[in-house]
């Protein structure tokens, strides 16, 4: 029973990590995919109910990721540049004011 739970945990976590880290590159993605392998020893020592909870949470987040990818509109390519303002609405940057010197008595 324990082997089945650990295997289900690994499969659900790695699948969820694959889907969630599509945009990441290099070491970040590799770390996210390696973390479930590092946690196998920890999962095996905890009660079975906690492993079931982690598996269902992982599957739930996997379903959310898949639904969001399917339902969300595609991101636009390059950013749209706003139209320039008419000249009368654009103000020149103001120059700092010069301080007036106070003329006082010298001692």
Backbone as a ProteinNet text record, in pm:
[ID]
protein_1_A
[PRIMARY]
XXXXXXXXXXXXXXXXXXXXXXXXXXXXXXXXXXXXXXXXXXXXXXXXXXXXXXXXXXXXXXXXXXXXXXXXXXXXXXXXXXXXXXXXXXXXXXXXXXXXXXXXXXX
[TERTIARY]
82.3	0	86.4	193.2	281.8	349.5	389.6	455.4	359.2	232.7	132.7	110.8	106	87.9	207.4	326.8	447.6	456.4	421.5	422.9	318.7	199.2	95.4	137.9	203.9	254.4	355.1	451	553	491.7	402.4	341	259.2	181	98.2	182.4	285.5	369.3	451.5	508.5	590.2	503.9	385.3	294.6	249.9	214.8	174.3	288.8	409.7	526.1	556	538.7	561	466.4	341.6	243.1	264.4	292.6	304.7	431.7	535.6	664	693.6	593.3	616.8	696.6	673.1	740.4	879.7	915.1	1046.8	1151.7	1274.3	1382.9	1496.3	1570.2	1695.3	1682.4	1762	1774.6	1648.2	1567.8	1444.5	1349.8	1333.6	1243.6	1299	1428.9	1491.8	1475.2	1486.7	1468.8	1325.2	1229.8	1089.9	1055.8	1122.4	1098.4	1173.3	1281.8	1360.1	1306.1	1233.2	1183.7	1095.2	1003.3	925.9	1013.2	1121.9	1212.3	1281.9	1311	1375.4	1279.2	1150.5	1051.9	997.3	1039.8	987.3	1014.6	1134.5	1167.5	1084.6	1051.2	968.3	824.6	773.2	634.9	616.4	716.3	705.7	698.5	750.1	751.3	625.8	549.3	428.7	311.3	203.7	85.2	26	-41.7	-97.2	-201.1	-274.8	-376	-314.7	-197.3	-129.5	-82	-36.2	4.8	-115.2	-229.9	-351.5	-390.2	-376.6	-406.2	-312.5	-182.8	-88.3	-117.6	-157.1	-188.7	-311.3	-418.4	-539.5	-515.9	-436.6	-404.5	-326.3	-233.1	-154.2	-241.6	-331.4	-421.1	-518.8	-563.7	-653.9	-582.6	-459.7	-386.4	-352.3	-328.2	-306.1	-430.8	-546.7	-671.8	-694.7	-662.7	-676.6	-584.8	-460.6	-366.4	-415	-463.5	-511.4	-634.1	-725.4	-843.6	-806.2	-714.5	-672.9	-604.9	-523.5	-456.7	-556.9	-662	-760.4	-856.2	-896.5	-999	-943.8	-821.2	-764.2	-728.4	-753	-715.5	-563.7	-519.6	-375.9	-320.3	-201.6	-137.9	-98.6	-112.8	-73.6	77.8	121.4	264.1	333.5	384.2	452.3	353.6	401.1	315.8	274.3	152.4	100	148.8	204	255.5	141.7	126	20	49.1	-58.1	-42.7	13.5	98.4	155.4	48.7	67.6	-25	-3.5	-108.9	-89.9	9.5	73.4	178.7	130.6	6.7	-39.6	-59.2	-74.1	-91.2	40.9	145.4	276.2	347.1	388.3	459	607.6	683.5	827.7	863.4	965.8	1005.6	1052.5	1008.6	1041.8	1184.5	1246.9	1382.9	1377.4	1473.4	1471.8	1493.3	1425.8	1438.2	1570.5	1622.4	1745.6	1710.5	1792.4	1768.5	1817.5	1740.9	1784.2	1882.1	1987.6	2083.3	2036.2	2046.5	2013.4	2138.5	2120.9	2233.4	2226.7	2322.6	2323.5	2452.3	2457	2577.3	2686.4	2803.8	2918.4	2974.4	3019.4	3077.8	3225.7
-119.9	0	125.9	123.8	239.6	266.7	161.9	178	241.9	201.2	258.7	407.1	444.6	585.7	670.2	619.6	694.7	707.9	603.8	608.9	708.1	704.7	799.8	942.2	960.3	1093	1141.7	1057.8	1096.8	1133.2	1049.2	1075.4	1204.4	1224.9	1345.2	1471.1	1466.9	1584.8	1617.9	1518.5	1544.2	1593.1	1534.1	1580.3	1722.7	1752.4	1887.6	1986.9	1946.9	2034.1	2056.4	1953.6	1969.3	2071.7	2066.2	2158.5	2299.5	2310.9	2442.9	2515.6	2442.9	2507.2	2513.5	2517.4	2525.4	2648.1	2759.8	2884.2	2898.1	2815.6	2825.8	2756	2801.8	2742.9	2700	2604.2	2565.6	2511	2569.7	2519.1	2528.3	2631.9	2646.9	2530.5	2498.9	2388.4	2255.4	2236.2	2113.9	2095.9	2205.7	2198.5	2162.2	2222.7	2192.2	2046.8	1990.3	1850.6	1754.3	1800.9	1715.1	1714	1817	1823.7	1705.2	1658.6	1540.6	1418.4	1404.6	1291.6	1304.4	1429.1	1450.7	1427.7	1451.4	1438.5	1296.8	1201.6	1064.8	1006.8	1024.7	972.2	1034.3	1161	1230.1	1180.1	1166	1121.1	980.1	895.2	757.1	747.3	848.3	843.8	903.2	980.2	1041.9	945.1	974.5	888.4	885.5	778.5	759.2	865.3	913.2	1015.9	1143.8	1179.2	1298.7	1279.4	1160.1	1130.8	1139.6	1089.8	1099.1	1245.4	1325.1	1468	1534.5	1505.1	1564.7	1521.3	1398	1348.8	1420.5	1430.2	1496.8	1645.2	1709.7	1850.7	1869.2	1781.7	1789.4	1767.2	1669.9	1645.4	1760.5	1820.5	1935.2	2053.4	2081.4	2193.5	2162.9	2035.8	1998.4	2026.6	1990.6	2019.6	2168.6	2247.5	2392.4	2448.3	2403.3	2451	2417.6	2296.1	2256.9	2336.9	2361.8	2442	2585.8	2642.2	2779.6	2791.6	2696.6	2701	2687.7	2610.3	2590.7	2709.1	2764.8	2868.8	3009.8	3033	3167.4	3200.3	3325.2	3363.1	3364.8	3346.6	3347.4	3487	3491.9	3619.8	3684.9	3817.4	3883.9	3879.6	3894.5	3893.6	4016.4	4104.1	4222.9	4321.4	4398	4494.4	4605	4653.3	4760.6	4893.2	4977.4	5107.3	5207.8	5285.7	5385.9	5497.9	5559	5669.9	5791.2	5869	5986.4	6093	6170.5	6277.8	6396.6	6477.1	6599.3	6692	6776.9	6863.3	6954.4	7000.8	7094.3	7025.5	6893.3	6823.2	6779.7	6780.7	6740.4	6863.8	6860.3	6975.2	6945.5	7049.9	7038.1	7015.2	6941.1	6925.7	7059.2	7090	7220	7220.2	7336.1	7355.1	7389.6	7344.9	7380.9	7530.9	7586.6	7730.7	7762	7877.3	7920.1	7991.7	7968.6	8034.6	8177.7	8263.3	8401.3	8408.7	8483.5	8500.9	8610.2	8581	8683.4	8764.9	8892	8979.5	9022.2	8984.5	9019.8	9093.2	9136.1	9204.7	9103.7	9141.1	9058	9103.2	9011.5	9051.1	9042.4
0	0	0	78	86	-47.9	-117	-247.1	-346.6	-342.4	-433.5	-403.7	-275.8	-240.9	-283	-259.3	-297.4	-448.5	-520.6	-667.2	-718.3	-659.8	-699.9	-667.3	-552.9	-516	-618.8	-653.2	-750.8	-885.5	-933.9	-1064.4	-1063.8	-959.4	-956.1	-941.3	-858.2	-837.8	-961	-1024.5	-1143.3	-1258.3	-1276.4	-1381.9	-1356.2	-1232.4	-1197.6	-1217.5	-1182.7	-1201.8	-1349.3	-1430.6	-1574.9	-1635.4	-1595.2	-1650.9	-1595.6	-1466.6	-1404.3	-1443.8	-1482.8	-1512.5	-1661.1	-1742.1	-1886.8	-1925.3	-1858.1	-1893.4	-1834.7	-1739.2	-1676.9	-1762.2	-1747	-1825.3	-1734.6	-1779.3	-1716	-1576.1	-1486.1	-1350.9	-1268.8	-1291.1	-1213.6	-1241.1	-1367	-1401.9	-1352.6	-1365.4	-1318.1	-1168.7	-1094.3	-949.6	-914	-983	-955.3	-988.8	-1086.9	-1122	-1029.9	-969.2	-880.2	-737.3	-698.3	-560.4	-521.3	-605.1	-565	-538.1	-612.4	-588.4	-452.5	-414.1	-284.6	-167.9	-191.5	-84.2	-66.8	-150.3	-140.2	-2.5	49.1	181.4	291.3	274.9	374.9	367.5	245.4	227.3	282.8	266.4	312.1	464.5	535.8	682.4	746	670	724.8	716.4	789.3	781.8	640.7	609.2	474.9	439.9	539.3	513	459.1	509.1	460.1	316.6	285	146.8	52.7	97.1	14.7	-5.3	99.6	89.1	-12	-5.7	-99.8	-242.2	-260.5	-395.2	-450.1	-370.2	-419.1	-442.4	-358.3	-379.8	-508.6	-534.2	-656.2	-779.6	-773.3	-886.6	-907.5	-797.9	-808.4	-874.8	-833.7	-894.4	-1040.2	-1072.9	-1212	-1295.6	-1243.7	-1314.5	-1331.4	-1230	-1240.8	-1348	-1349.7	-1451.1	-1591.8	-1610.5	-1743.1	-1784.6	-1690.5	-1721.9	-1754.7	-1678.9	-1706.4	-1841.5	-1875.8	-2006.7	-2120.8	-2100.2	-2205.3	-2215.5	-2100.5	-2100.6	-2116.6	-2074	-2080.8	-2225.2	-2265.1	-2401.4	-2415.7	-2537.8	-2563.7	-2537.7	-2486.5	-2460.4	-2591.9	-2600.6	-2724.3	-2742.4	-2865	-2895.8	-2839.1	-2925.7	-2876.2	-2814.8	-2720.3	-2651.9	-2747.4	-2730.9	-2814.1	-2757.5	-2844.6	-2802.4	-2809.5	-2704.9	-2700.3	-2799.6	-2852	-2945.8	-2872.9	-2939.6	-2873.3	-2849.4	-2745.4	-2712.7	-2805.3	-2828.6	-2906.7	-2836.7	-2915.7	-2862	-2750.6	-2757.2	-2654.5	-2519	-2517.7	-2391.4	-2328.7	-2409.5	-2358.2	-2305.5	-2182	-2125.2	-2117.2	-2129.2	-2117.7	-1971.3	-1944.4	-1804.9	-1749	-1629.9	-1572	-1520.5	-1532.9	-1484.5	-1336.7	-1258.4	-1116.1	-1098.1	-1001.6	-975.7	-909.4	-945.7	-882.3	-753	-653.4	-524.9	-529.9	-464.5	-451.3	-335.5	-359	-251.8	-158.8	-34.9	63.1	90.4	80.4	109.2	253.9	319.6	461.3	495.5	618	663.6	691.3	653.7	687.5	819.1	896.8	1023.8	1020.7
[MASK]
+++++++++++++++++++++++++++++++++++++++++++++++++++++++++++++++++++++++++++++++++++++++++++++++++++++++++++

